[in-house]
Amino acid sequence: MLRISRIASPNGAVTLRLEGQIGGPWVEELCRLCEQCLATGGSLILDLTDVSFIDLDGVALCQRLRDQNVALLHCSPFVTEQLKGHQRGGRQSNAANACHQ
């Protein structure tokens, strides 16, 4: 299960605070919400403070979002390792590099 809370700021940036696990049908729902936010032209931040697990599809989504300059913030050490472990094109992903404490 994944809880997604949308927090808008006066400067147009949107933060999606995620709580739970990013996996299964929740990956598609998160993707849909992120696409909506990015379509407005503002910046998007994912607050992963309370994310306990990300499945392979979720890690792939995080990589795609990072490639679109979405900030991944407050990852737990476990989630950071999950993002580091994702292989893309035979080399290690840079998804974890965007996950700031």
MARRO-374939 format. One record per atom (N, C-alpha, C): residue number from 1; residue in one letter; atom name; z, x, y. Coordinates in pm, 1 decimal, decimal comma. Each point is the difference from the previous one (the first is absolute). Example, Ala and Ser with C-alpha at 12.3 -4.5 7.8 and 13.67 -1.06 7.14 Angstrom:
 seq type atom       c3       c1       c2
   1    A    N    780,0   1319,0   -569,0
   1    A   CA      0,0    -89,0    119,0
   1    A    C      0,0     90,0    120,0
   2    S    N    -72,0    -35,0    105,0
   2    S   CA      6,0     82,0    119,0
   2    S    C     73,0    -77,0    109,0
//
This chain:
 seq type atom       c3       c1       c2
   1    M    N      0,0     83,2   -117,0
   1    M   CA      0,0    -83,2    117,0
   1    M    C      0,0     88,7    124,7
   2    L    N    -67,8    -47,3    103,4
   2    L   CA     -9,7     75,4    124,7
   2    L    C     21,0    -95,3    117,0
   3    R    N     93,1     35,2     86,0
   3    R   CA     21,2    -75,0    123,7
   3    R    C    -67,3     77,8    112,1
   4    I    N    -78,4    -70,9     80,9
   4    I   CA    -72,7     62,6    110,2
   4    I    C     41,2    -69,9    129,5
   5    S    N     56,9     77,2     91,9
   5    S   CA     39,6    -53,0    130,8
   5    S    C    -87,0     65,9    105,9
   6    R    N    -60,4    -81,9     82,6
   6    R   CA    -87,8     50,6    106,6
   6    R    C     79,8     10,6    129,1
   7    I    N     -4,3    119,6     61,0
   7    I   CA     72,4     25,1    124,5
   7    I    C   -101,7     50,5    102,6
   8    A    N    -22,2    -79,4    103,7
   8    A   CA    -94,9     39,0    104,5
   8    A    C     75,9     68,7    113,0
   9    S    N    -66,7     95,8     63,1
   9    S   CA     60,7     67,2    115,0
   9    S    C    -83,3    -31,0    124,6
  10    P    N     59,8     16,8    116,5
  10    P   CA    -71,7    -30,7    124,9
  10    P    C   -126,7     83,1     20,3
  11    N    N     -6,2    118,6    -60,3
  11    N   CA   -117,5     86,2     20,2
  11    N    C   -114,8    -34,4    -94,5
  12    G    N     13,2   -106,4    -77,4
  12    G   CA   -108,3    -42,6    -88,5
  12    G    C      9,3     52,5   -141,7
  13    A    N     89,5     92,8    -23,8
  13    A   CA     17,7     52,5   -135,7
  13    A    C     70,1   -105,1    -86,3
  14    V    N    -34,9     -0,9   -126,7
  14    V   CA     63,5    -90,7    -94,8
  14    V    C     65,5     83,4   -108,9
  15    T    N    125,8    -32,2    -29,6
  15    T   CA     70,0     62,3   -111,0
  15    T    C     17,6   -103,5   -109,7
  16    L    N    -38,4     36,6   -122,0
  16    L   CA     27,8    -83,2   -115,6
  16    L    C    114,8     65,1    -74,8
  17    R    N    113,9    -67,3     -0,8
  17    R   CA    118,4     49,7    -72,2
  17    R    C     -7,5    -54,1   -142,3
  18    L    N     -5,5     91,0    -95,7
  18    L   CA    -17,3    -37,2   -140,1
  18    L    C    130,7     18,8    -75,3
  19    E    N     32,3    -98,1    -84,7
  19    E   CA    121,4      6,4    -79,6
  19    E    C    -32,8    -41,6   -142,7
  20    G    N     29,9     86,9    -96,1
  20    G   CA    -24,5    -32,3   -140,9
  20    G    C    -97,0     98,1    -62,3
  21    Q    N    -91,3    -54,7    -81,7
  21    Q   CA    -96,4     82,9    -72,1
  21    Q    C   -142,0    -35,7     40,7
  22    I    N    -81,1    102,8     24,7
  22    I   CA   -140,9    -20,9     32,8
  22    I    C    -76,9     13,6   -130,7
  23    G    N    -34,3   -113,0    -58,2
  23    G   CA    -69,7      1,7   -127,5
  23    G    C    -53,8   -137,2    -33,5
  24    G    N    -90,2     -3,9    -97,6
  24    G   CA    -55,3   -126,5    -46,7
  24    G    C    -66,8    -78,0    112,1
  25    P    N     25,4   -131,1      5,7
  25    P   CA    -65,6    -84,3    100,1
  25    P    C     41,8     31,8    142,9
  26    W    N    111,9     70,9     15,9
  26    W   CA     47,9     32,4    133,8
  26    W    C    -86,9    105,1     68,1
  27    V    N    -70,7     80,4    -77,3
  27    V   CA    -90,6     99,6     58,5
  27    V    C   -111,3    -72,1     75,7
  28    E    N    -57,1   -101,7    -63,2
  28    E   CA   -107,7    -75,6     64,2
  28    E    C     49,7    -72,2    125,4
  29    E    N    119,9    -57,6     -6,7
  29    E   CA     56,6    -69,1    115,6
  29    E    C     25,5     98,9    114,1
  30    L    N     56,4    116,1    -32,1
  30    L   CA     23,1    101,9    102,3
  30    L    C   -131,5     47,0     60,2
  31    C    N    -99,2     19,0    -82,5
  31    C   CA   -132,2     41,1     47,4
  31    C    C    -56,2   -103,0     98,2
  32    R    N     10,6   -127,1    -35,5
  32    R   CA    -50,1   -107,5     86,3
  32    R    C     69,7      1,7    135,6
  33    L    N    133,1     12,6     -1,1
  33    L   CA     74,4      3,4    126,0
  33    L    C    -34,9    121,8     84,1
  34    C    N    -14,2    115,2    -65,4
  34    C   CA    -36,0    122,3     73,4
  34    C    C   -138,1    -13,1     63,0
  35    E    N    -94,7    -56,1    -73,9
  35    E   CA   -134,2    -18,8     55,0
  35    E    C      3,4    -90,1    122,1
  36    Q    N     81,1   -106,8     -5,1
  36    Q   CA     13,6    -88,6    115,9
  36    Q    C     54,7     75,9    120,2
  37    C    N    102,4     79,6    -21,7
  37    C   CA     60,4     76,6    109,7
  37    C    C    -97,0    102,6     56,9
  38    L    N    -70,2     70,0    -86,7
  38    L   CA    -94,2    102,9     45,6
  38    L    C   -119,3    -61,0     72,5
  39    A    N    -36,3   -123,2    -34,7
  39    A   CA   -114,6    -65,6     63,6
  39    A    C     24,0    -27,1    148,1
  40    T    N    125,5     -5,7     41,3
  40    T   CA     30,7    -26,4    141,1
  40    T    C    -15,9    125,6     85,6
  41    G    N    -14,5    115,9    -63,4
  41    G   CA    -20,0    124,1     73,5
  41    G    C    127,9     73,5     35,4
  42    G    N    114,9    -60,5    -27,6
  42    G   CA    127,4     66,7     28,6
  42    G    C     37,0     96,4   -110,9
  43    S    N    106,0     75,6     22,7
  43    S   CA     44,3     93,2   -103,7
  43    S    C     91,7    -73,3    -97,6
  44    L    N      3,7     52,0   -121,8
  44    L   CA     77,0    -61,1   -106,6
  44    L    C     93,9    103,5    -59,8
  45    I    N    123,6    -42,5    -23,7
  45    I   CA    102,6     84,4    -60,6
  45    I    C     56,6    -73,8   -119,6
  46    L    N     13,6     68,6   -112,6
  46    L   CA     68,0    -55,9   -115,6
  46    L    C    136,0     66,5    -10,9
  47    D    N    104,9    -79,0      8,1
  47    D   CA    137,0     49,2    -14,5
  47    D    C     38,8    -18,8   -146,1
  48    L    N      9,8    110,2    -73,3
  48    L   CA     25,6     -3,1   -143,6
  48    L    C    146,5     27,7    -34,2
  49    T    N     89,6    -18,6     94,3
  49    T   CA    141,9     29,5    -20,4
  49    T    C     54,2    -62,4   -128,0
  50    D    N    -31,8   -125,8    -23,3
  50    D   CA     58,1    -73,1   -112,8
  50    D    C    -98,1    -22,1   -114,7
  51    V    N   -101,3     84,9    -10,4
  51    V   CA    -93,6     -7,2   -113,4
  51    V    C     55,8     87,4   -112,0
  52    S    N     13,8    -59,1   -117,8
  52    S   CA     58,9     72,6   -112,9
  52    S    C   -103,0     54,0    -97,9
  53    F    N   -123,9    -52,2      3,1
  53    F   CA   -101,8     41,6    -95,9
  53    F    C   -137,0    -38,2     53,3
  54    I    N    -99,8     83,3    -29,2
  54    I   CA   -139,2    -29,7     33,3
  54    I    C    -82,8     27,9   -124,5
  55    D    N    -76,8   -101,2    -47,7
  55    D   CA    -83,7     24,0   -117,1
  55    D    C   -128,2     73,2     41,6
  56    L    N    -85,8     32,0    -96,1
  56    L   CA   -120,3     79,1     30,0
  56    L    C    -91,6    -67,6    100,9
  57    D    N    -16,2   -132,8    -11,0
  57    D   CA    -83,4    -70,9     97,7
  57    D    C     63,5      5,4    138,9
  58    G    N    131,4     -8,4      4,5
  58    G   CA     70,2      9,2    127,2
  58    G    C    -11,9    137,5     62,6
  59    V    N      7,1    102,9    -82,7
  59    V   CA    -16,9    137,3     49,8
  59    V    C   -141,3     17,9     54,2
  60    A    N    -98,8    -54,2    -70,9
  60    A   CA   -139,6      9,5     46,5
  60    A    C    -15,5    -72,9    133,5
  61    L    N     64,6   -115,3     14,5
  61    L   CA     -4,5    -72,0    127,4
  61    L    C     62,9     83,5    110,6
  62    C    N    113,2     61,4    -27,5
  62    C   CA     65,5     85,3    100,7
  62    C    C    -91,7    113,1     43,0
  63    Q    N    -73,6     57,8    -93,8
  63    Q   CA    -94,4    107,0     33,2
  63    Q    C   -110,0    -52,3     91,7
  64    R    N    -55,8   -114,1    -34,8
  64    R   CA   -106,4    -58,3     83,9
  64    R    C     53,1    -30,8    140,3
  65    L    N    120,7    -54,0      6,1
  65    L   CA     58,2    -31,1    130,8
  65    L    C     27,0    126,1     80,2
  66    R    N     49,3    102,7    -66,1
  66    R   CA     23,5    127,0     68,4
  66    R    C   -131,0     55,4     56,0
  67    D    N   -107,3    -15,9    -75,0
  67    D   CA   -131,2     44,7     46,7
  67    D    C    -45,8    -77,9    123,1
  68    Q    N     59,2   -117,9     21,0
  68    Q   CA    -31,8    -82,5    117,0
  68    Q    C    105,1     18,0    110,4
  69    N    N     74,9    108,4     -8,1
  69    N   CA    101,6     36,4     99,1
  69    N    C    118,9    -96,2      5,7
  70    V    N     29,6    -63,1   -112,5
  70    V   CA    121,3    -81,2     -9,5
  70    V    C    115,6     94,4    -31,7
  71    A    N    110,1    -11,8     75,2
  71    A   CA    116,9     85,0    -22,6
  71    A    C     86,2    -60,0   -110,6
  72    L    N     40,7     84,7    -93,7
  72    L   CA     92,9    -39,0   -106,4
  72    L    C    133,2     65,7     33,4
  73    L    N    100,0    -80,7     32,5
  73    L   CA    126,1     54,4     48,2
  73    L    C    115,5    -29,1    -93,7
  74    H    N     97,6     89,6      0,3
  74    H   CA    130,1    -18,5    -65,3
  74    H    C     -9,8    -17,2   -151,6
  75    C    N    -82,5     79,6    -64,8
  75    C   CA    -10,7     -5,5   -146,0
  75    C    C    123,6     62,5    -63,2
  76    S    N     44,8    -61,2   -108,6
  76    S   CA    107,0     61,7    -78,4
  76    S    C    -56,9    123,4    -69,5
  77    P    N     84,4     90,3    -45,9
  77    P   CA    -50,3    116,2    -73,8
  77    P    C    -84,0    -40,8   -122,2
  78    F    N     40,6   -106,3    -69,1
  78    F   CA    -75,0    -46,0   -117,4
  78    F    C   -139,7    -47,6     39,1
  79    V    N     -8,9    -81,4    104,8
  79    V   CA   -130,1    -50,1     45,2
  79    V    C    -86,6    115,4     50,2
  80    T    N     60,5     94,8     69,3
  80    T   CA    -75,5    117,5     46,0
  80    T    C    -62,2     73,0   -118,0
  81    E    N     75,6     15,6   -108,5
  81    E   CA    -53,7     66,0   -120,1
  81    E    C   -110,9    -82,0    -63,3
  82    Q    N     13,2   -132,0      1,0
  82    Q   CA   -106,6    -84,6    -53,6
  82    Q    C   -128,7     20,8     79,2
  83    L    N     11,3      6,9    131,8
  83    L   CA   -117,5     19,6     83,8
  83    L    C    -59,6    139,3    -20,1
  84    K    N     84,6     99,8    -19,0
  84    K   CA    -48,7    136,4    -24,6
  84    K    C    -73,7      9,7   -132,4
  85    G    N     44,0    -75,0    -98,8
  85    G   CA    -56,8      9,4   -133,8
  85    G    C   -136,3    -62,9    -15,4
  86    H    N    -44,3    -75,3     99,0
  86    H   CA   -128,8    -67,8     -7,9
  86    H    C   -113,8    101,1     10,5
  87    Q    N    -86,6      0,2    -96,5
  87    Q   CA   -115,6     90,1      0,6
  87    Q    C   -122,2    -74,3     52,3
  88    R    N    -75,3     66,5     87,4
  88    R   CA   -120,0    -60,7     56,1
  88    R    C   -110,4    105,0     -1,2
  89    G    N   -104,3    -28,8    -74,0
  89    G   CA   -112,6     92,8     -4,1
  89    G    C     38,0    136,0    -55,2
  90    G    N     97,8      4,4    -91,9
  90    G   CA     38,2    125,5    -61,8
  90    G    C     93,2     85,5     83,2
  91    R    N     43,9    -50,0    114,5
  91    R   CA     94,8     76,5     80,0
  91    R    C    112,6    -91,5     42,6
  92    Q    N    107,8     59,2     38,0
  92    Q   CA    118,0    -78,7     34,6
  92    Q    C    -21,7    -78,9    127,9
  93    S    N     51,6   -119,8      0,3
  93    S   CA    -11,1    -88,9    113,6
  93    S    C     80,8     50,8    118,7
  94    N    N    -43,0    -37,5    118,7
  94    N   CA     75,0     30,4    120,0
  94    N    C     86,2   -116,7     44,7
  95    A    N      9,0   -104,8    -82,1
  95    A   CA     75,0   -118,8     39,2
  95    A    C    143,0     33,8     36,7
  96    A    N     61,0     86,3    -75,5
  96    A   CA    140,9     32,7     25,9
  96    A    C     17,0     73,8    131,8
  97    N    N   -103,2     68,5     46,4
  97    N   CA     10,4     72,9    125,3
  97    N    C     23,3    -94,2    117,6
  98    A    N    -40,2   -126,5    -14,2
  98    A   CA     16,9    -95,6    109,4
  98    A    C    133,1    -72,4     -9,8
  99    C    N     76,4     27,0   -101,4
  99    C   CA    126,7    -70,0    -20,3
  99    C    C    111,8     78,3     68,3
 100    H    N     33,3    -43,2    117,8
 100    H   CA     97,9     70,4     82,4
 100    H    C    137,5    -59,9    -18,5
 101    Q    N    100,3     84,8     -0,4
 101    Q   CA    138,0    -46,8     -8,5
 101    Q    C     38,8    -45,5    137,1
//
